Structures are given as C-alpha cells and as structure tokens.
C-alpha cells in the first residue's frame, strides 16, 4: 500500500511539473515579480488553419468578416493580382500584421542585458523574405508620426500576465487579405502573444482610420518545433510577364471580371460585399436569410 501511495505521489509531482512547464513561465531579473512566458524557439503555422489565406489566397471579392468602409471596397475592386509580378514588388516583405497570418514560419529569441539580466527586446525572424522584427521591451517611445514607415514597423511590448502585448506603428501600406483588401500606412496594430504548452496564439487588433469602420480582430496559431531551423531566404527578381514600361496592373471601376466568382461558387448574395462590419454580428443572419429569399 505504501508503495502504491509513493508511486501515486511521484506521478502527481510529475504531472504538476509538466503543467508548470507547459505554461513556460520564467521569472525575469527585475526582482519585481514580473514573469515572462518563454516564447523562444522555432514555430511553424498549421496550413489547415485559414488554408486559403495561408496558401493559394482568398477569392477576389471575398470580404466576409472584414469591417470595410466604401473606400476599402473601391480599392479592392480595382486590384489586379498580376501586380505582384512587377519586378519592384516581387521581393516585397510582408507587413508585421500580415506576416502573423500568412504562410511563413518564424523563429523567436530574446536579447538580454548581460549585467541586469533584463530583457531588452524580443527578436522574430520570419521565413518569408527573412525579415527580422524587433519588439523593444526597454520602455523606449515610438518615433514621431513623420518618421519612416517600414514593412515590419516599430514595435514595443509589455507583459500582461502570461501574454506579451505588442503595439506596432509606422507600418507601410499593404493588404489585409491577399485579394486586394487594403490596409493604410495610418494604421497601428496591437498583438497578443500567448503560449500554452507547444501552441502559440497571436491575436491581432488592427486599427485603420482610412479603411476600417472598427478594429479588425483575427487570430493565428503556431506550433512549437524543437528541431526546427530557420533557413536563408533568397529572392531574385525576374521578368515574369512581358508588359510595356510604366504599366501598373489594375481595373477601373466596374471592369474587374473576377468580383462575382466567390459568390457564384458558394451561392451567396453579392450584396454581402457592401455590408462591412454589419456582417460580424448575429443579427445579420436575419438579413442574410431575407436576401436568400428575395
């Protein structure tokens, strides 16, 4: 009986240790009781999640779940995907907010002050184009509004419980979806990095006064790979399609032939593309049913 109880006690202690390890907490050297989750390592995203966004790309005209205003819809309707074949665009990086939602994996590590043992910054290296992102943890302010904008922007972070909350400003304009839905360079992003065991969840809150009527919230998951290794990304531009010098692929209003494909494939009312944030709320189901019955 004593042997059984002893084995049970050992098992209980082991389970407790596994649980604590899965939370991956590590006390910082501040002495103030601040805890940091251990985000370090190589993380890959499962392509079965948001498969079209992370793979071949969403349908042209698919604006479901996006709180877009009229200007954003007009910009999306003018988008021609062959613009990505322009040599000056072939090696463009992904912006920080889109990178978390894209196909790329990432490696994360932290920079520590050798004297105080405090975390100066978290570093993220992205597999797509090999961009390296810095999240400053030392309390430095964001640059003034007129400072240069980059693909990865300027990021600062703070720990709120087990979650790293990251605010990013000074981002270049890009897309929210890889079907032309735009995000302006006036936007800023608040991201929440939370690790639970071998799962890392990144939740984006995107605020864009130019194209969004309310914040866009979306999440992406990554899985820890202890044997993963970040390779080198080499991008060389080539002439993918012959075109006259100075031509920028686009569609004029009403000329995009692909806008109805998404609605025809899934038998949806085309009016959906105009309803923006209204689509995000349960009450919209009644309106959708009314559309189907018309």
N, C-alpha and C positions, 0 to 999 in steps of 0.2 A: 504493500500500500504506500509506504514511504517512497519507494522507487517511482511509483506512478505519479505521486504528487510532485516529486522532484522533477520528473520529466515534463510534467504539465507546467511547472513554474518556469523551466528553461524555455519551453515553447512560447509561453506568454511574454517573457522578456524579449525573445527573438522577434515576435510579432510587433511589440512596441518599438523595437529598434528599426524594423522595416518601415513602420508607419512614419516615424520621425525622419528616416532617411528619404522617404518618398516626398515629404514636404520640402526637403533640400534647403533647410534654413542654415545660415551661417552668421554668427554674430560678427558685426563689424568692429573695428578697433576704436570706435569713438568713445566707448565706455559709457554711453548714454542709453544702453538698452535697445539700440537700433538693430533690426535684423534685416538681412538681405537674403532673398531666395537665390540659390545658385543657378544662374542661367547659363553657365559656361558649358561649351561643348558644341557638337555638330548636330544640327536639326534639319530634318527634311519634311516637306509637306506631303500629305497623302493626296494623290491626284484624284481619288474618288470623291473628294470634297470639292464642291463648286467646279466640277470637272470641265465644263465648257469655258469658264473664266480662266482656269489654270492651264487648259490645253489649247484646243483649236480656236477658242474665242467665242463670245456670245453672238447670237444673231444680230444683224443690223436691225435697228428698230426695237430691240428688247430693252425697255426702260422700266420693267417691273421692279418695284421695291426701291425706286430712286425718287427722292423728293425734288424733282427738277422743276425749274421755272421755264417760262417760254423761251428765254434766250438760250438756255441749255439745249432745249429740244431743237431749236433752229440750227444751232451749231452741230448737233449730232446728225441732223438730216443732211447736212452739207458734206459730211465726212466720207471720203473715199479711201478704203483700206490700202489701195496701191500707193498711197502717200508714203507708206513705210518702206517702199523700195527706193526712195530717193537716197542717194549716197550720203547726204548730210544727216540723214535720220537713221541709217542702218545700225549705227553703233551708239544710239542714244541709250542712256541708262534708264532704269525705272525709278520713278519718284519714291520717296520713303513710304508714303501711304499705300501706293500701288504695289510696291515690292512685297509687302507682307501678304498680299492677296494673290500673288502671281505664282508662276510655276517654280520659281527659284528656291533653293535651299539656302541655309545660312549658318555661319559659324559665329559663335558669341564667346567673347572673353572679356576680362576686366583689367583695367590699368590701376595699379595700387601704388600709393605713395610709399616709398621704401622706409621712411622714417616714422610716419604716423600710422601706417597700415590702413589708412582710409582710402576708399575707392574714389579715384579721380574721375574715371569715365568708364562706361561700357562701350566696347567696340563690336560692331556687327559687320561681317564680311559677307556680301551677297554673291551667290553663284552667278547670277545674270550680270554680265559685264564686270564682275569682280569689284563692284563698288564697295567702299568701306565707309560705314556710317559711325559717327561718334555721338554718344549720349553723355553729355557733361553732367557730373554729379557734384561739382565743387562750388555750386552756388553762383556761377558767373551769369550775368544778364544776357538776354537776347540782343542781337545787334539792332541798330535803329532801322526804321522802316525802309529807308532808301538803300540799305546795304545789298550787295549782290545776292541773287537767288541762285540756288543750285538744285540738282535733282534730289539730293538727299537732305537739303535744308540744314537748319541749325536746331539741334535738339538738346533739351535739358531734362533731367529726370529726378524723381524723388520716390522714396518708398512709402507706400501707404499699406501698412500691414505686410502681407506677403506679395503684394503687387507693385511692380515698377510702373509708375505713371510718367509717361514721356510726352512732353509738349514740343512740337516741331513747327517752326516758322521758316520764312524765306525759301519757299519751295517754288520751283519753276512750274509753269502751267503744264498740264498733262491731261490724261483721261482718267475718268472714274471706272469706266469699262472699256475694254479693247474693241469697242464698236463705235467709237467717236464721241461718247458722252464725256463732256469736258469737265475739267477742274481748273480753276483760275489760279494765278500766282498771288491772289489776295487771300487765299485760304490758309488756315492753320489746322493742325491735326493733334488730337490728344489720343495717345495709345496706351493700352493697359496690357502689360506683360505679366501673365500669371502661370507659374509652373506647378503642376501636380503630378508627382512621380515622373514618368517619362513623356508627359504631354505638356506642351507649351501652347497656351492660347493667347493670341494677340487680338484685342478688340479695338477697332478704330472708331473714333468720333471725328468726322470730317466737317469742318465749318467753312462754308464758302459763301460770302455775301453776294457774289456775282451770279452763281449758277444754282444754288440750293435754297429752297424756301425754309428748310430746317436742317439740323445736323443729320448727316448720313452715318448710320451705325452698322458696322459689319465685323464679323469675326473670322479668324483663320487659325487653324490648328497645325502644330508641328510635332513631330515625334523624334525623340532623342535617339541618336545613333552613336554609341560609344566608339565604333570603329570607323565612323565617317571621317572623311578628309576633304578639305576644300581644294579643288584644283585651280588651275590658271585659266582665265577666260581670255581668249584672243579673238579680237574682232577685226576683220579686214573688209573694207568696202569694195563692192564690185558693181558693175553696171548690170542691174537685174532686168531692166526693161528699157528699150530704146524710146526716147522722147525728146522733144525739142528743148533746148536750153531755156530755163526760166519757167517751164510749165510746172504748176503745182496741182496735183490731182485733187479734184473737189467736184461737188454737184451744186448747181444752182437750185433755188427753191422749187420744189415740185418735180425735180428731174431725177431723183435717186430711185433707181428701179428695184432696189432691194428692200425698201421700207415695209412692204406688206408680207414678206416671206415668213417672218416669225409668226404672224397672226394667222396666216393661212395654214401653216404646218400644225399649229396647236388649236386651231379653230377658236380664236379669241377675237373679240370686238376690237377693231383698230383704234377705237376711241380711247382705249386704255393708255396709249402713249401720251395723251394730253392731260392726264389726271394727277400726275405728280404725287405729292405727299398724301393725297386723299386715299390712294391705294393701300397705304400702310396700316389702315385702321379697320377693325372688324366690321364696322357699319357699311364699309364699301361693298361687302358681299351682296347686300340687298340691291345696290345699284348695278352690280355686275349681272345679277340674275335678271334684272329688268332689261339690260342690254341684250342678253341672250334671247329673251322672249320677243324682242322687237322684230 
